[in-house]
Each structure stands twice: as structure tokens, then as C-alpha cells.
Amino acid sequence: MGKKKRSQPRPSTPPLSPATLLKLFKEVKRPMSRAEVIRQLKLKKKDKAAVKDMLKELAQAGKLVRIRRGYGLAESMHCITGRLEIQRQGYGFVIPEDSRRKDVFVNQRDLHEAWHGDRVVVSVVGEPKAGRSAEGRIVRILERGRKVLPAKVIKRMSGGDWLCRPSDPRLNFGIIAGLKDASVKLEPGDIVLCAPGERIDPTMWEGEITQRLGVETDIAVQEALVKSNHNIRTRFPSGSMGQAESLPPEPSDKDLHSRRDLTDKPFVTIDGATARDFDDAVLVERLKHGYRLWVAIADVAHYVAEGSPLDREALERGNSYYFPRSVEPMFPERLSNGLCSLNPDVARLTMVVKMDTDETGRTREIEIFPAVIRSHARLTYTLVNDAIIEKQDEARKKIAPDLLPMLELAEELARKINALRSKRGSLDFDLPEPEIFFDVHGETSDIRPKQRNFAHQLIEEFMIAANEAVAHFLIERDLPCLFRIHPPADEEKLKNLFRLLSRTDKSVVMPKEITPKKLQMLVASMQGTDKEYIVNRMLLRSMKQAKYSPDNEGHFGLASEEYAHFTSPIRRYADLVVHRLVKSALQQGEGTPAPIPGRKKLLNVANHISSRERVAMDAEREILKRVTVLFMHGKVGETFDGVISHITDFGFYVELKEVMAEGLIRLSTMDDDYYTYWPQREMLVGERTGRAFSLGQPVEVVLEEASIERLELNFSLKSVVAAAMDYKDLI
């Protein structure tokens, strides 16, 4: 009898993969242990290790949740994966990765060991109530938002380690840390980067100091710690730097092929005095029955191929990050300030949006095409305002004589476009933004409102027109687009505003439908009155955050039906995506066009860059707060005039007039009466005296404390009697 032939081992059925495991959990409809998974799939012993790794991978991705000895399907256990954002009061919200889901509120006691910025799984334990988020508890930390924490050195411990406290006031614990490099010299008050280790107890962690940043009062140190707090990259990887260095300093003859030569046309750039990256150049010409507006935008997509090292790094960053003394650009300076920047008197590759308008400024015809231009002047907002708007002779002498008529025509067209935008209901909030001024030693000398003039408005109008034209161009061709959308404002907050105003002004009537046009009319009617401040503030708080989406939902604030970002591809990744989509549209029918991304891919990109935009905004707010607190530290005890900017049940915030700073007056410091918060009327009312404090009310305050640890300014009222009004005067 012959020797029996050895059979080959049967392959696992079905093919073993994380997707197979996930499908099994959905079919079984209950939690399972690893052993049960192996039995259900009829796997062999050799597959045990692979199953263990895949279950761990699915748990790390937030698809499964570890429970006791088994795993459960996250979606079936009412679990949501997202980023944790902790508020100053101690509680937090999980922002879901699935943008269709709503934020989940997490009480402080249910945060467990999670920190602000962590990627977490939250178990939803309570149904959402009217106007409130669903409530949940953190069941797993998938990924730490920060691998190192900026911290302040408090003191040296007896064993040689250092006691530190995280610089982020939302992280309420201490760190006992040793030095990675024993040669580093530290002093109490220094700011360091600390890699946290294991948790010692609820209020203390162990860790290791990896780097000394410097003294707390140094603005550069404050910027470095804010960048670390928000995971903002400060170095470009070697791959992207190598790709940038390999690019030529100027466009080559090959780059100019198939482009329209517009180098003779008098394009100009108009930017801030300190700007170094110039995305856009403009030109306006007179037509027989209207105007021709040319907007030329740097053709970054020509140099940065999708999927290349430069592209991957730009996508990760999402946008450039601007700080008072530094910038972390989306692209290396070789591109952002050089090859792609529309610097004067050099040839630059651009994508041009040519818009022909009628006499009113309404766009009637659009053409988009690749071109090469040569900027004829690098102008600033201040110079254009002084020369064109104010007609100052000295300023006009600084601009080439042949450019002056073009700029005057540009002002004429911009005012007409602005009038059209205003007519359709576009909202413009006249709220000042702070600008930080430094002395020769690099220390803060003042914080004042940014000066805006019509030269800023001129460029804004042209950029909005170009962005709308590009969105229309893609929609008209039934092609995908990455839209810039702005959801309608919070209706309940808007109704509260109308109710509040109608109590003291009978001309204010609640409209049947609250549209941007109705809100614009309200703002206009209150301009120059004592209610202007209240209206602007409450309207701003009712607005939702704009974001990116492959679905066109319109832009509420601009009252625009179709809007995309196209005009800043050097500093916003969204614009680079739209440039590529436009190029694909232009290549249709010409050989092999670039592939057009599907909705799912665009949605993933939109969610990521929207989140990075929020990071940039949060970082900007934090550094402003830090610089403001440091600036005000030497002014403790001084008296300031201010206006009540926000009211809560624990006190009210005051915005100063002399300095752009805001601080808190706590009810616990007011001993003349017991005050009750009336949220529907935005008031605090004294129970005994009837004195009231309301939004927009002028007050005189004394600065009691400027705390860099808590990022707070605390005031006291100089005179309660003088500052307060009787509530009967306000209802």
C-alpha cells in the first residue's frame, strides 16, 4: 500500500481580515470573546495570534469596545469615536469623527483619565433633551492628543525630580518629572516640555522633562507652548523639504507651455505690510457696458502633485498657522514665499478667474484658465487706502502713475459688488479684532483694534466674487466641489435676541422667518444706537461655525447659494483641492484628465481640514489670551473703563476700552446684594436693591489679578452703585 499523500492545510474560511471580524460581530448581534470569534469562524490554533491583533486593531480604531474579557460592536453599544474637548469649567464634549452625529456632553466625573484633545470612545448613557447634547462617559482612550505637555516648573523635589504643572489650565494635575538630559539647568517658573508616564494618583502623574523652552514671560516661549498644546508642526519632514528644494527658483520654459501670457497686464497684489506670501493678484478693466475683473491665484497645484510628500504634509497641516511673532506655513518657504508667491516683477504661474460684469457689478460671464502673470506692484492696504480712498498726494506719489486709474476703477467696482452682496442679505459684523504691538525689545507695547479700511474690503469683495464664480463653474458642469458651507444661525438664540430688543423698542418685531436679510436690516437699524453692541454680540454668538463639505448647503453669513475656497492655495489645503477639481474640469475631453475624487474621499478631506481649521482658531485665541495676560500683569490695581460683553450665572465679563482685553467680575466678589441671572433678558438683577447689570452696559473696573496659570483677568467693580442700573429701566 502506497504512502498516503499529505493534504495541504485548508485556508481559513472566510478570508481572515479585520473586515471579516467586523462583519461577524454585526451578524451575531452580541458581544463575543476572542475564543468565540475563533469558534464562529471555524479557525485553527495558528490563527489565534492574528485574531488577537485584529481585535486590538479594531478596538484602537474605535470600531469595537473592550468589555471584560470580550469585545462589543461600538455602534451597537451606543458608543461614538471622536475628539475630546474639555471646557474651562471641567466638563467636556466629544466631537464625533462622523460629522453626521452630534456632540456628546461628558461630565467631569466621567472623563476618567482622558485629556483635552484625546481621541476617545464615549458611551452614550443619556438621550439628548431639547436644546441639549446627549450625555456620555469615556470608556476608552484610543490615542493621546499630545505626546508631550508644555508645563511650568514649580519646584525641585527632595529626590532631585521636579514638580511641574501643565500650562494648559484644562489639565488639572501635577507631574513629578526627571530630566532626560541631566545637564539642562532649570529654575522654578521655567516652561518645559514634559513626556507624561504613568498615573500616580488622581492628581499626579510621573513624567520626563525632554526640553526647556525658556522663561514664562518670553513671547517666543508662549508661542512654542501653544504650538505644542495644539500639535502644530514646526518642522517639515525630510521628504517634503527634499521635494521643495528640488523645485526650480523660477518657472521654466516648460512650465509656461499651454498658458496664456498675461505678463503685460498690470496685475497688483494688495496685502498687509508684514505679509510675505502673496496668493492673489487683481486687475480691473472698463468694458463698454460694465467691468472686467481679473483675479489671478497662485497655481500651487502645478508644483504639488496629489499624494506627493509636499501634498501629504500640507494635508496633515490643513492650513498655515499665524502667531504674533511667527508663522508655521502649510508649505516650506521655498514655495510659500518664493516660487508660488506672486512677488513683484517676476513671472509666476497662476489660475485666472476672469469675470465680466454689467454696470451694477453683477457677474455675467466667467472664464477660468491657467496663465502666467507678472505682478506690477506689491501694494499694502494702508497705501491703497491713503492713495485711492483718501486721495492723499504723498501716498499717490508712491504708486506708479499708470496704476492709479486702474485702482480707482477697482474701488468703483468693489463698492458696486459690495452693494449687491448687501442687497441679498450678506452679514458684516463690525466687531474689532485685536492687534498686538511690540517694542524694539520684542515685548508687548499695546493691544489695539486692527485698523480696517475699504482697501481690505476691496480685496475681500473680489475674492468672494472669484470663490462664488469657481463654485458656480463646477456646479454648472455637474462636477464635485469642496464647498465652504455655513449652516443657518441658532434659531432659538436669534428669537431670544428679537424678544430682548422688542421689550424696549416697539419697532423691533419678530419676523415669521429669520433670514440673513432680516438680520442685516436689524443690524442696520441699530447702528449708532446704544443697542448696537448688544445686537452685534448676540448675533455673533448665534452663528454656527463654517466648515468644508462635498455637499452644497450654501453659506448663511454671505447669503450665498454656492461658495468654495479657491483664492488662498498657499495657506489653505481646501483651496488646493478646488484648484485640482477645476483643472480636471478644464482637461475634460483633452486626452487623459486627472482623476476626479469621489464623495467619500472629499468628505474625509473636508472633515480633516475643518478640524485643523478649528485647531488654528483655538491656537490663535490661546496665544492672544496669553500675551494679553502677560501684558496686563504689570497693570494690577489700575482702573479701566469697559463694557459688559457677556453675562453668566456666576458673574459677567467686561471688555476694556483702553486695551483690547476681557476679564471677569465674579458675583462672589460683589457683597452689596444677592444677584440672580435672567437668561432670557441677558441680565443680573439684585434681589434686594433691584440693581441690574446688562449686556453692553458701561462699567468702571479695577484689575485685581492677571493669572497666566488660569489664563484669566479678574476685575472688581470700582463702584457698584454708580455702575448698576435699576432693572425697571431695562425691561
C-alpha positions in Angstrom: 0.0 0.0 0.0 1.5 3.4 -1.0 2.3 6.2 1.3 -0.8 8.5 1.9 -0.3 11.9 0.3 -0.2 14.7 2.9 -3.0 17.2 2.2 -2.4 20.9 2.1 -3.8 22.9 5.2 -7.2 24.3 4.4 -7.2 28.1 4.2 -9.3 30.0 6.8 -12.8 30.5 5.6 -13.8 33.2 5.1 -10.5 35.0 4.4 -9.3 36.4 7.7 -9.2 40.2 7.9 -10.5 43.0 10.3 -13.4 43.5 7.9 -14.4 39.8 8.3 -14.3 40.1 12.1 -16.4 43.3 12.0 -19.0 41.6 9.7 -19.2 38.7 12.1 -19.9 41.0 15.1 -22.7 42.7 13.1 -24.2 39.3 12.1 -24.1 37.7 15.6 -25.5 40.9 17.2 -23.9 40.4 20.6 -20.5 40.8 22.3 -18.0 38.0 21.9 -14.8 36.8 23.4 -11.7 36.0 21.3 -12.4 32.3 21.7 -16.0 32.7 20.5 -14.8 34.6 17.4 -12.4 31.8 16.6 -15.2 29.2 17.0 -17.7 31.2 15.0 -15.3 31.4 12.1 -14.1 27.8 12.5 -10.5 29.0 12.6 -7.4 27.0 13.6 -5.0 27.5 16.5 -2.5 29.1 14.2 -5.0 32.0 13.6 -5.2 32.9 17.3 -2.4 35.5 17.2 -3.8 37.1 14.1 -7.3 37.3 15.6 -5.9 38.9 18.8 -4.0 41.6 16.7 -7.1 42.3 14.6 -9.4 42.7 17.6 -6.9 45.0 19.1 -6.7 47.0 15.8 -10.5 47.3 15.6 -10.6 48.5 19.2 -7.9 51.0 18.5 -9.9 52.3 15.6 -13.0 52.7 17.8 -15.0 50.0 15.8 -15.1 47.6 18.8 -15.1 48.3 22.5 -13.3 46.1 25.0 -15.7 44.8 27.7 -14.4 42.5 30.5 -12.9 39.5 28.5 -14.7 40.2 25.3 -15.5 42.8 22.7 -18.7 44.6 21.6 -19.6 46.4 18.5 -19.2 50.1 19.3 -22.2 51.3 17.3 -24.5 48.7 18.9 -23.3 49.7 22.4 -24.2 53.3 21.6 -20.5 54.2 21.5 -19.1 57.1 19.4 -15.5 57.8 18.5 -14.3 61.3 18.5 -12.0 64.1 19.9 -12.5 65.2 23.4 -12.7 69.0 24.0 -12.6 69.9 27.7 -14.1 73.3 28.8 -12.5 75.5 31.4 -15.3 74.6 33.8 -14.1 71.0 33.8 -16.7 69.2 31.7 -16.2 68.2 28.1 -17.7 67.4 24.7 -16.7 64.6 22.4 -16.8 65.9 18.8 -17.7 62.8 16.7 -15.5 61.7 13.7 -18.7 61.0 11.9 -19.9 64.6 11.1 -23.5 63.4 10.9 -23.5 62.8 14.6 -24.0 65.5 17.3 -21.5 66.3 20.1 -21.8 64.3 23.3 -21.6 66.0 26.7 -19.3 64.4 29.3 -19.5 65.3 32.9 -16.2 65.9 34.7 -16.6 62.7 36.8 -17.0 60.6 33.6 -13.8 61.8 31.9 -11.7 59.2 33.8 -8.1 59.6 32.6 -8.9 61.4 29.3 -7.3 64.8 28.5 -8.3 67.6 26.2 -7.5 66.7 22.6 -7.5 62.9 23.1 -9.2 60.6 20.6 -11.7 58.6 22.7 -14.6 56.3 22.6 -17.6 57.7 24.5 -20.6 55.6 25.6 -23.9 57.5 25.2 -25.8 57.0 28.5 -28.5 59.6 28.2 -30.8 60.7 25.4 -30.5 64.3 24.2 -33.0 66.7 25.7 -34.5 69.7 23.9 -31.6 72.1 23.0 -29.0 69.9 24.8 -26.4 67.3 23.8 -26.7 63.7 24.6 -24.7 62.7 27.7 -21.9 60.1 27.8 -18.9 58.7 29.6 -15.4 58.0 28.3 -14.9 54.2 28.0 -11.6 54.1 26.2 -8.7 56.4 25.2 -7.7 55.5 21.7 -4.9 58.0 21.2 -3.4 60.7 23.3 -3.9 64.1 21.6 -0.5 65.2 22.9 2.6 63.0 23.4 4.4 65.8 25.3 2.8 68.5 27.5 4.2 72.1 28.0 4.5 72.6 31.7 5.6 75.1 34.3 8.3 74.1 36.7 7.0 74.7 40.3 9.9 73.5 42.5 12.6 70.9 42.9 11.7 67.8 45.0 13.9 66.3 47.7 14.8 63.3 45.4 16.1 65.6 42.6 12.9 65.4 40.4 10.9 68.5 39.5 7.3 69.2 40.3 5.6 70.6 37.2 2.1 71.7 36.3 0.7 71.6 32.7 0.4 75.0 31.1 -3.0 74.1 29.8 -5.5 75.1 32.5 -7.8 72.4 31.3 -5.3 69.7 32.6 -5.8 69.9 36.3 -3.0 67.7 37.7 0.7 67.8 38.5 3.7 66.0 37.1 6.7 64.7 39.0 9.4 64.6 36.3 13.0 63.7 36.0 15.4 65.3 33.4 16.1 63.4 30.2 19.3 65.4 29.9 20.9 65.9 33.4 23.0 68.9 32.1 19.9 71.1 31.5 19.7 73.8 34.1 16.1 74.6 35.4 14.7 77.3 37.6 11.2 77.5 39.1 8.9 79.3 36.7 10.6 77.9 33.6 8.5 76.4 30.8 9.4 72.9 29.7 8.2 70.1 27.5 7.3 67.0 29.6 6.5 63.5 28.4 4.0 62.1 30.8 4.3 58.5 32.1 2.1 56.5 34.5 -0.6 58.0 36.7 0.4 58.1 40.3 -2.9 59.2 41.8 -6.0 61.3 40.6 -4.0 64.5 40.9 -0.4 63.4 40.0 1.4 61.8 37.1 5.0 60.8 36.6 7.0 62.0 33.6 10.2 63.1 32.0 11.3 66.6 31.0 12.5 66.4 27.4 13.2 70.1 26.7 13.5 73.5 28.3 11.6 76.1 26.3 12.6 79.2 28.4 11.2 81.7 30.8 7.4 82.2 31.0 7.4 85.9 30.1 9.1 85.4 26.7 6.5 85.7 23.9 8.5 83.2 21.8 8.2 80.6 24.7 4.5 81.3 24.9 4.2 80.7 21.1 6.2 77.4 21.4 4.0 76.1 24.2 0.8 77.0 22.3 2.1 75.1 19.2 2.9 72.1 21.4 -0.6 72.3 23.1 -2.3 72.1 19.7 0.0 69.7 18.0 1.1 72.2 15.4 4.0 71.0 13.4 7.1 73.2 13.5 9.4 71.2 11.2 8.9 69.8 7.7 9.8 66.1 7.2 12.9 65.4 5.0 10.7 64.1 2.2 8.7 67.3 1.8 11.7 69.5 2.3 13.7 67.5 -0.3 10.8 67.9 -2.8 10.7 71.6 -2.1 14.4 72.0 -2.6 14.3 70.1 -5.9 12.0 72.7 -7.4 13.5 75.5 -9.6 13.7 79.0 -8.2 11.7 80.4 -11.2 9.2 78.9 -13.6 10.9 77.0 -16.5 10.0 77.4 -20.2 8.3 74.0 -20.0 6.1 75.4 -17.1 4.9 78.2 -19.4 3.6 75.8 -22.1 -0.1 76.0 -22.9 -0.6 79.0 -20.6 -1.9 82.4 -21.6 0.8 85.1 -21.3 -0.7 87.9 -19.2 2.7 89.4 -18.1 1.9 92.7 -19.8 -1.3 93.2 -17.9 -1.0 95.5 -14.8 -1.9 93.0 -12.1 -1.1 94.1 -8.5 -1.1 92.4 -5.1 -2.7 94.2 -2.1 -1.8 92.8 1.3 -0.8 93.7 4.9 2.5 95.4 5.4 4.1 92.3 7.0 2.8 89.7 4.5 5.3 87.6 2.7 3.1 85.0 0.9 1.1 86.5 -1.9 -1.7 84.2 -3.1 -3.7 86.6 -5.2 -3.3 89.5 -7.7 -6.1 91.6 -9.2 -6.8 93.8 -12.2 -9.9 95.7 -13.2 -10.7 97.0 -16.7 -13.6 99.0 -18.1 -15.9 97.4 -20.7 -18.4 99.2 -22.8 -21.3 98.2 -20.6 -19.6 97.1 -17.4 -16.3 95.9 -16.0 -13.8 93.0 -16.4 -12.4 91.7 -13.1 -9.3 89.5 -13.3 -8.3 87.5 -10.2 -5.1 85.6 -10.6 -4.3 83.0 -7.9 -1.0 81.2 -7.4 -1.0 77.8 -9.2 0.3 75.7 -6.3 -1.2 72.6 -7.8 1.2 72.8 -10.8 4.1 72.1 -8.4 2.4 70.0 -5.7 1.1 66.7 -7.1 -1.6 64.9 -5.2 0.0 62.2 -2.9 3.5 63.6 -3.1 5.4 64.3 0.1 4.6 68.0 -0.1 0.9 67.3 -0.6 0.8 64.8 2.3 2.4 67.2 4.7 0.1 70.1 3.5 -3.0 67.9 4.1 -1.8 66.9 7.6 -1.3 70.6 8.4 -4.6 71.7 6.7 -3.7 75.4 6.7 -1.0 77.8 7.8 -0.9 78.9 11.5 -0.3 82.5 12.3 1.1 83.8 15.6 2.1 87.3 16.7 5.8 86.7 16.1 5.9 83.7 13.9 4.2 81.6 11.2 4.0 77.9 10.7 3.3 77.7 6.9 1.4 74.9 5.1 4.3 74.7 2.6 8.1 75.3 3.1 9.2 78.9 2.5 10.8 78.0 -0.8 7.2 77.7 -2.2 5.1 79.9 0.2 7.4 82.9 0.0 9.2 82.1 -3.3 8.2 80.0 -6.3 4.4 80.2 -5.6 4.2 83.7 -4.1 3.1 86.4 -6.6 6.1 88.6 -5.9 6.5 91.8 -7.9 8.4 91.9 -11.2 8.8 88.1 -11.6 6.9 85.6 -13.8 4.5 83.4 -11.8 2.2 80.6 -12.7 -1.5 81.3 -11.9 -5.0 80.1 -12.3 -7.0 83.1 -13.5 -10.7 83.8 -13.0 -11.9 86.3 -15.5 -15.3 87.8 -14.7 -17.2 90.2 -17.0 -19.9 92.2 -15.1 -22.7 94.6 -16.0 -22.8 98.2 -14.9 -24.2 97.2 -11.5 -21.2 94.8 -10.8 -23.2 91.6 -11.3 -21.1 88.8 -12.9 -22.5 87.8 -16.3 -19.7 85.7 -17.8 -17.0 83.6 -16.3 -13.8 82.1 -17.7 -11.1 80.2 -15.8 -7.8 79.2 -17.3 -4.1 78.7 -16.5 -1.8 81.8 -17.2 1.5 83.4 -16.4 1.5 86.9 -14.9 4.0 89.4 -13.6 2.8 91.5 -10.7 3.4 95.1 -11.4 3.4 96.3 -7.8 3.3 94.9 -4.2 0.9 97.3 -2.5 -0.4 97.5 1.1 -3.9 98.1 2.4 -2.7 101.3 4.1 -1.1 102.7 0.9 -4.1 101.9 -1.3 -6.5 103.4 1.3 -4.4 106.6 1.6 -3.9 107.0 -2.2 -7.2 105.9 -3.6 -9.8 106.2 -0.9 -8.4 109.3 0.9 -6.7 110.8 -2.2 -3.6 111.8 -0.3 -1.0 113.4 -2.6 2.1 111.9 -0.8 0.6 108.4 -1.0 -0.4 108.8 -4.7 3.3 109.6 -5.5 4.3 106.2 -4.1 2.2 104.3 -6.7 3.2 104.2 -10.4 1.0 106.8 -12.3 -0.3 104.2 -14.8 -1.7 102.1 -11.9 -3.7 104.8 -10.3 -6.7 104.8 -12.8 -6.9 101.0 -12.6 -7.0 101.1 -8.8 -9.7 103.8 -8.8 -11.7 101.6 -11.2 -11.2 98.7 -8.8 -12.6 100.8 -5.9 -15.7 101.7 -8.1 -16.3 98.0 -8.9 -15.7 96.8 -5.4 -18.3 99.2 -4.0 -20.9 98.0 -6.5 -20.2 94.3 -5.7 -20.5 95.2 -2.0 -23.8 96.9 -2.6 -25.1 93.8 -4.4 -23.9 91.5 -1.7 -25.5 93.7 0.9 -28.8 93.8 -1.0 -29.1 90.0 -0.9 -28.6 90.0 2.9 -24.9 89.2 3.4 -23.9 89.8 7.0 -21.0 92.0 8.0 -20.2 92.3 11.7 -18.4 95.4 12.7 -16.5 93.9 15.6 -12.9 95.0 16.1 -10.2 92.3 16.1 -7.2 92.8 18.4 -3.7 93.5 17.1 -0.6 93.1 19.2 2.2 95.7 19.0 5.8 95.0 20.1 8.6 97.4 21.1 12.2 97.1 19.9 13.0 94.6 22.7 10.2 92.3 21.5 7.9 93.0 24.5 4.2 93.8 24.1 3.7 97.6 24.0 0.0 97.7 23.2 -3.0 95.6 22.2 -5.3 97.7 20.0 -8.1 97.1 17.4 -6.9 96.3 14.0 -7.3 99.1 11.6 -9.6 98.2 8.7 -10.3 100.4 5.7 -12.0 100.0 2.3 -8.8 98.6 0.7 -9.3 95.5 2.9 -13.0 95.4 1.7 -11.9 95.8 -1.9 -9.8 92.6 -1.9 -12.5 90.7 0.1 -15.2 91.6 -2.4 -13.0 90.4 -5.3 -12.1 87.2 -3.5 -15.7 86.4 -2.6 -16.7 87.0 -6.2 -14.0 84.7 -7.5 -14.9 82.0 -5.0 -18.5 82.1 -6.0 -17.6 82.0 -9.7 -15.5 78.9 -9.2 -18.2 77.1 -7.2 -20.7 78.0 -10.0 -18.2 76.8 -12.7 -18.0 73.3 -11.1 -21.7 73.0 -10.3 -22.6 74.0 -13.9 -20.5 71.2 -15.2 -22.1 68.7 -12.7 -18.6 68.1 -11.2 -17.8 67.6 -7.5 -16.6 70.5 -5.4 -15.3 71.0 -1.9 -17.8 73.7 -0.8 -17.3 76.2 2.0 -20.6 76.0 3.9 -22.1 78.0 6.7 -25.2 76.5 8.5 -28.1 78.8 9.5 -27.7 80.5 12.8 -29.2 79.1 16.1 -32.9 79.9 15.7 -33.6 79.9 19.5 -30.8 82.4 20.2 -32.0 84.7 17.4 -35.5 84.6 18.7 -34.2 85.5 22.2 -32.4 88.5 20.6 -35.6 89.7 19.0 -37.6 89.2 22.2 -35.0 91.1 24.2 -35.0 94.1 21.8 -38.8 94.2 21.4 -39.2 94.7 25.2 -37.6 98.1 25.0 -38.1 99.0 21.3 -41.6 98.5 19.8 -40.2 99.0 16.3 -38.5 95.6 16.6 -40.9 92.8 15.6 -40.1 89.1 15.5 -40.2 88.1 11.8 -42.0 84.9 10.6 -38.8 83.7 9.1 -35.4 84.8 10.3 -33.3 85.2 7.1 -29.8 86.8 6.6 -31.6 89.8 5.0 -33.8 90.3 8.2 -30.7 90.1 10.4 -28.9 92.6 8.2 -31.8 95.0 8.5 -31.8 94.6 12.2 -28.0 95.4 12.4 -28.6 98.5 10.2 -31.5 99.7 12.3 -29.4 99.5 15.5 -26.2 101.2 14.0 -25.2 104.2 16.1 -27.6 103.4 19.0 -26.9 102.1 22.5 -28.2 98.7 21.3 -25.6 98.3 18.5 -23.2 96.4 20.8 -25.8 94.0 22.1 -27.1 93.2 18.6 -23.6 92.5 17.2 -22.5 90.4 20.2 -25.7 88.3 20.4 -25.8 87.8 16.6 -22.2 86.6 16.6 -22.9 84.1 19.4 -25.9 82.7 17.5 -23.7 82.0 14.4 -22.5 78.4 13.8 -19.1 77.6 12.6 -18.4 77.5 8.8 -16.8 74.3 7.5 -15.9 72.3 4.4 -18.2 69.8 2.7 -18.7 68.0 -0.6 -22.4 68.8 -0.3 -23.6 72.3 -1.2 -25.6 73.6 1.7 -25.0 77.3 1.0 -23.3 80.0 3.1 -25.7 81.6 5.5 -23.4 84.5 6.6 -22.6 85.5 3.0 -26.2 84.8 1.9 -24.5 82.8 -0.9 -26.1 79.8 -2.6 -22.8 78.4 -4.0 -19.4 79.1 -2.4 -16.0 77.5 -2.3 -12.5 78.5 -1.2 -10.2 79.0 -4.2 -8.2 82.1 -3.6 -5.6 81.1 -1.0 -3.9 77.7 -2.0 -0.6 78.7 -0.4 -2.2 78.7 3.1 -5.4 76.6 2.9 -5.5 73.0 1.7 -9.2 73.3 0.7 -8.2 75.8 -2.0 -5.6 73.4 -3.4 -8.3 70.7 -3.6 -10.6 73.1 -5.5 -7.8 74.1 -7.9 -7.3 70.4 -8.8 -11.0 70.0 -9.4 -11.0 73.0 -11.7 -8.0 71.7 -13.6 -9.8 68.3 -14.0 -12.8 70.1 -15.4 -10.7 72.1 -17.9 -9.0 68.9 -19.0 -12.3 67.1 -19.9 -12.1 66.0 -23.5 -8.3 66.7 -23.7 -6.5 63.4 -23.5 -6.4 61.7 -20.1 -7.8 64.1 -17.5 -6.8 63.9 -13.8 -9.0 61.5 -11.8 -11.9 63.2 -10.0 -12.2 62.2 -6.3 -15.4 60.5 -5.1 -17.7 62.0 -2.5 -16.3 59.7 0.3 -12.7 60.9 -0.3 -13.8 64.6 -0.4 -15.8 64.1 2.8 -12.8 62.7 4.6 -10.6 65.6 3.5 -13.4 68.1 4.4 -13.7 66.7 7.9 -9.9 66.7 8.5 -9.3 70.2 7.2 -12.3 71.6 9.1 -10.9 70.1 12.3 -7.4 71.6 11.6 -9.1 75.0 10.9 -10.6 74.7 14.4 -7.1 74.0 15.8 -5.8 77.1 14.1 -8.6 79.2 15.6 -8.1 77.8 19.1 -4.4 78.3 18.9 -4.8 81.9 17.8 -7.3 82.6 20.7 -4.9 81.0 23.2 -1.8 82.9 22.2 -3.8 86.1 22.2 -5.1 85.3 25.7 -1.6 84.5 26.9 0.0 87.7 25.5 -2.9 89.8 26.9 -2.5 88.3 30.4 1.3 88.9 30.4 0.8 92.4 29.2 -1.8 93.2 31.9 0.2 91.6 34.7 2.0 94.9 35.4 -1.2 96.8 35.5 -2.8 95.1 38.5 -4.5 97.8 40.7 -5.2 100.1 37.8 -8.7 101.4 36.9 -10.2 100.9 33.4 -13.3 101.8 31.5 -15.1 98.9 30.0 -18.4 97.5 28.7 -20.2 94.3 29.8 -19.6 91.8 27.0 -21.1 88.5 28.4 -23.3 87.6 31.3 -23.4 84.2 33.2 -24.9 82.9 36.3 -21.6 83.3 38.2 -20.7 86.9 37.0 -20.1 89.0 34.0 -17.3 89.6 31.6 -16.0 93.1 30.9 -14.3 94.2 27.7 -11.9 97.1 28.3 -11.9 100.2 26.1 -8.3 101.3 26.5 -6.8 97.9 25.8 -8.4 95.0 23.8 -8.7 92.7 26.8 -11.5 90.9 28.5 -11.9 89.8 32.1 -14.4 88.5 34.7 -16.2 90.1 37.6 -17.4 87.3 39.8 -20.6 87.5 41.8 -18.7 86.2 44.8 -16.8 89.5 44.9 -20.0 91.6 45.0 -21.2 91.9 48.6 -23.9 94.6 48.2 -26.7 92.2 47.2 -27.6 88.7 46.0 -27.8 88.7 42.2 -30.0 86.4 40.1 -29.3 85.6 36.4 -32.2 86.3 34.0 -31.0 84.4 30.8 -34.0 85.5 28.7 -33.1 89.1 29.3 -29.3 88.8 29.5 -29.3 90.5 32.9 -28.1 90.1 36.5 -30.6 91.5 39.0 -30.1 92.3 42.7 -32.8 90.6 44.8 -32.9 93.4 47.4 -31.9 96.6 45.5 -33.3 95.8 42.1 -29.9 96.9 40.6 -29.3 95.3 37.2 -26.3 94.6 35.0 -27.0 94.1 31.3 -25.1 93.3 28.1 -23.4 96.4 26.6 -23.6 98.4 29.8 -20.6 100.7 30.6 -18.7 100.0 33.8 -15.6 101.2 35.6 -13.4 98.3 36.9 -10.2 97.7 38.8 -7.8 94.9 37.7 -7.4 92.6 40.7 -5.5 89.7 39.1 -3.8 88.6 35.9 -3.2 84.8 36.1 -1.1 83.2 33.4 -1.8 79.8 35.0 -5.5 80.1 34.6 -5.4 82.5 31.6 -7.7 84.8 33.4 -8.1 88.5 34.1 -10.2 89.2 37.2 -11.8 92.6 37.9 -13.8 94.2 40.7 -16.3 97.0 40.2 -14.9 100.3 41.3 -18.4 101.4 42.3 -21.4 99.1 42.3 -23.9 101.9 42.9 -22.5 104.0 40.1 -22.2 101.1 37.7 -25.6 99.4 38.2 -28.9 100.5 36.8 -32.4 99.7 38.1 -33.8 96.7 36.3 -37.1 98.6 35.7 -35.1 100.9 33.3 -34.1 97.8 31.3 -37.4 95.9 30.9 
